[in-house]
Amino acid sequence: QVQLVESGGGLVQPGGSLRLSCAVSGSIFRLNAMGWYRQVPGKERELVAAITSDGSTNYADSVKGRFTISRNNAKTTVYLQMNSLKPEDTAVYYCNGKLTDRSTVEYWGQGTQVTVSS
């Protein structure tokens, strides 16, 4: 059994910053491909940022230049640094992980709410 536990969400004013963390635990404690998704009510979950096994990253166009995904060397924790936050970034953010880049089995966290509002 694998658990992904997110933390760091909350309420922030427009232009502010937040840092999300996602820790892997359980029978598999290292996931080589990880990412962050977000979802708002009535819309599909969308990819925000991802990091592959070799460290390559990719971002949704809407967050490029503002968000940064990173992880620790042990590949047990992934982070999402969010700067210059906008009201449209408000969503539930989910951590996602796979054992390899091409794994069909995915693991999800429970989600953490990010609200950007004045």
Stockholm file with secondary structure:
# STOCKHOLM 1.0

chainA/1-118         QVQLVESGGGLVQPGGSLRLSCAVSGSIFRLNAMGWYRQVPGKERELVAAITSDGSTNYADSVKGRFTISRNNAKTTVYLQMNSLKPEDTAVYYCNGKLTDRSTVEYWGQGTQVTVSS
#=GR chainA/1-118 SS CEEEEEECCEEECTTCCEEEEEEEEESCCCCSEEEEEEECTTSCCEEEEEECTTSCEEECTTTTTTEEEEECTTSSEEEEEECSCCGGGCEEEEEEEESSTTCSCCEECCCEEEEECC
#=GC SS_cons         CEEEEEECCEEECTTCCEEEEEEEEESCCCCSEEEEEEECTTSCCEEEEEECTTSCEEECTTTTTTEEEEECTTSSEEEEEECSCCGGGCEEEEEEEESSTTCSCCEECCCEEEEECC
//
